[in-house]
Structures are given as C-alpha cells and as structure tokens.
C-alpha cells in the first residue's frame, strides 16, 4: 500500500482543456488548488497519499472527500472524511447516497473514490482487504512460530539415563545427576558411566523443518499477486527493471487515473 500511495502522491495532477488542436494543459487557480494546496492542513502529497491509503486499507475500497466552497462558489478546501464515519445507502429507485454521521450527500456533492468495484453495486468499491486478510493471518502465525523457536530452541543433546536409578524419580535428583556427570564449563569433557547413561546428539527442529521460510515466501508472493506488483517489492526475489516499469505503467497508473 505504501508503494502505491507513495508513487501516486508524487505524481503531478494536470488540469486539461479540450481544444480543436487536442488536449492542452492549463494553469489557473483551480489547477493550483488541486495540485499544490488541496487541503489547508496537508500538503498535496499527504492529501493524495491519504486517499490511496484509505481506498486500499481502512476504507474497504472507498474514500470520500468533501469539497468546501466560498460565497462566490469557488473551491476553497477539500476535506477527506474519516472512513469510520462514512457509509453508503442504496436507493429503491436505483443509485445511492453517501452517509456521513447524520448528514447525507448525493454522489455529485462529494468526491467518491472507489477501488475494485462490487459486482452487485458497481458504484461501491470493495478494496483488497478481504482478499489479503487470511494471508496476513498466516504471515503473523509464521512470525510467532519463528519467535517461539528463537526464544526456546529445542535441545541438541539428549542424555538417556537408567530409569531404575532412584535419583531419576525427582527433579532435584535429575539435576544432581547432571551436575555430577555433565561438564558445566565450555569445552569441559563429560565423564559418564557406560552402564548408567547414554548420550545422543539430535538435530533440533528448525524453521527449515517447519518450512516457515517457504510458506512465508509463498504468502508474500500471494500478497504481491493481489496487488499486481513484482514480488521483490515485498522482499521476495531480486530487483527487475522491466517488471518495475510494467508495474508503474499498469497497476500504479490504473489506480492513479
């Protein structure tokens, strides 16, 4: 999401006018308002970044911006509405209304940016949060498992002791056996009676055995696929310039438009 929002918020917004010779860029108070200071409290980059971020995450595919006009009817400010306070109401005769708290707006009274249109209500966006929710759960579980293994790794040495020894019956007895026969200093040899115990070296369970790395890479590739971006953007694989250019010219430009 940051990759999308950061790239799109760096783009210049052109106000174009249709002429007999083709589209021509014009520079006036409106183009300055949109491209330089759309909001009193944010830069243009912050303003556009917020729209893309809300569309892709917290807004469930929808971002609504409320335009404020002065007494002369000129655009004065563009205010992003908090997504937690915005909902959409379908009309029996068709179409919809944007509900913000106790106020209600027609679609042409606000700026509504939908992402990934709903097949049943194509004027409402669905976003991608539903698609990535399960993948994010899997990534979190992989991280928790990795932390658990690092905090309490499996022992690499197992000492097999005669179960008939009375010292094995209590924790203090087992501790006494370890202190008596097993060297405590680094590099100190262990001297053990052959009849009493047997030492076996085992390979502890590692992240490779649990395929955490492979599963995590697969999950990241799934996220990259949902966002139609090269896997190296989410840390899988190496940088590929043709893939990056294709990503900017298709996926990024699609959301920007």
N, C-alpha and C positions, 0 to 999 in steps of 0.2 A: 504494500500500500504506500509506503514511504517513497519507493522508486517512482510509482505513478504520480503521486502528489507533488513530489519534488520537481520532476521533469516538466509536468504540465504547468506548475506555478512559475516556472522560469520562462515560459513562452510569452511573447508579446501578442496582445489582442489587437487586431486590426479592424477598424470600422470601414466598411467598404460601401461604395455607391455604384449603382448600376448606371452605366453611360452607353451611348451608341458605340463607343470605341472599346467597350468592355468594362470590367470592374476596376474602379480606381480607389485607392486608399485616400481617405480624407482625415484631416486633423482639425478637430474643433473641441468645444467644451465637453461634448458628450464622449468623444474618444478619449479625452484626457481623464474624464471621470471614471470610465470603465478600466482603463489601462494603467492609471497612475494612482488615484486615490479613491477607490470604490467605497471604502468604509472609513469613518472618522477615526476609529481606534485600531485599525490594522493597515499594514502595507498591502499592496496588490498581491504580493507573493503569499502572505499569510491568508488573505481572503480566498484566493483560488485553492491553496493547499487545503484549507478547511472544507471547501465544497467537495473536493475529490475524496478527502478522508472520510467525511460523513457518508457520501454515496457508497463507499466501499466497505464501511465497517458499521459505525454506530447508527446510521440512518436506515439500515436494512434496504439500501438501494435507492433512497430518496433524500435529497437535500432541498430545502425550501429557503429562498431568500426574499425578504420583504423590501420593496422599494419605497423610499420616502421622498415626497415631492414638496417643493416650496409653494408659496402662494401663487407664483406665476406659472406653476405647473412644470417646473424644471426639476430634473432628477437631482436630489440633494444627498441621498445616502442609500446604501444597500446593506441591509441588516440580515445576517444569517440567523434563522430561527433555530432555537435548541431542538434537536431531533426528538428528545424525550417528551416534548410538549406538542408535537405535530402528529396528526393522524389524518386519514382520508375516508370520506363518506361517499358511498356510491348513491347516485340519484335514481329513482324509479324510472324516470324518462330517459335515462342514459347520461353518461358523463359522471362528474364527481365534484366534490368540494374539498378544499383543504381546511382542516380544523386546527386552530391554534389556541389552546386554552378554551376560553368562552367565545372566541371570535371565529368567523367562518369566511373564507375567501373563495372566489371563483378562480379557475385556473389562469385567467388572463390578468388577475390582480397581483400575482406574485410571480417569482421566477422559480419554476419547479424543475429540478434536475434529476430524472430517473435513470437508474442503471439496471441493465438486464431485465427488460420488461416482462411482466407477468402475463402468461398466455391468456388467462381469463379476464384480466384487467390491464390491457397493454399500456394504459397511461400511468400505471403504477410500477415502480421498479422493485425488483426482488433482491438485488445485490448478489454477493457471493458468500455471505456469512454462513448460510445454511450448508453450502457445499463444503466449506473448509472446517466446520465445527468438529466433525468426527476426526479429521486429520490432526487438528490441533490437540485434541484429547490424546491421540496416540503419541504425538511428539512429547507431550507433557509426561506421559507414563514412561517413555524411554528415558527422559531426563531424570525422573525419580528413581528408576531402577539403577541408572548409572551412579547416582549419588549414593544409593544404598550400598552398592558394591565397593565404592571407594571408601565409605565410612567403616564398613565391617567386612573386609575381604575374607574369603574362605581360607582356612589354614592350609599351608602347603605341606605340612608334615603330620602324619598320624602315628601315634605310638600305641601299639597293641599290647595290652597288659593282661597277665593271667587273672581271669575273673575270680579265681578261688582265693586270691590274696585278700586278707581281711581289710587291708588298707583301702581297697577299691570300693568299700561299702559307704564311705563318707567323702564329702568334698575336701575336708581337711586332710584325709588320708591320701587322696589323689594328688593334692598339692604337695604333700610331703614326699611322695614318690618322685614327682617331677623335680623337686629341689635336690633330691638325693642323687638322682642318676643323670639328669639332663643338664648340660653345661649352661650357665646363665650368662657368661661373658661372651662377646662376639669372637668367633674363631676357636673357642674352647671345645675340646673334644668331649663327646658323650661316652661315658663308660657304663654299660648296662649288662646285666646278666642275661645270657642267651636263653636260659630256661624261663625267665620271668617276663620278658617283653621283647617285642619285635617292632622295628621302626620301618615305616613305609612312606616313601615320598609320592605324593599325588599331585596332579595338576588341578589347581583351584578353578572354579567356574569363573570365566571371564566374560567381558562384554562381547567378545567374538563368538563364544559358545552360544550366547543368547541371541546372536545375530542382531544386536541393538544397532550397530553401525549400518548394516544393510537395510534394516527396517526404517531407520531414521532417514537414510538417503532416499528410500522409496517414498516416504511421506513428504519429503521436501520436493521431490520431483512431481508428486501429485499436486501440491500447492502451486508449483510453477505452471503446471498444466492448466489448472483452474484459472490462473491469472494470465494465461497465454504469454509467459515470459521465459527467456532462456534459463535453464537450471542454475547456471553459475551466479545469477542474481541472488539466489537464496543459498549460495555456498556449496553447490554441487557441481563438480567439473571445473573446467578452466575457461577463461575468457575467450569468446569467439566474436570477432568484429562483425562478420556478416549477419550472425544471429542477432546481435545487439542492434544493428541498423534496421533489420526487419522488425524487431520488437518496437522500436521508436516509431517507424513509419506506418505500422499497422495498429498494434494494440494501444500504444500511447496516443497516437493521433486520433484513433476512434473515440476514446474517452474524452480527449480534448475537444473534439468537434461537438 
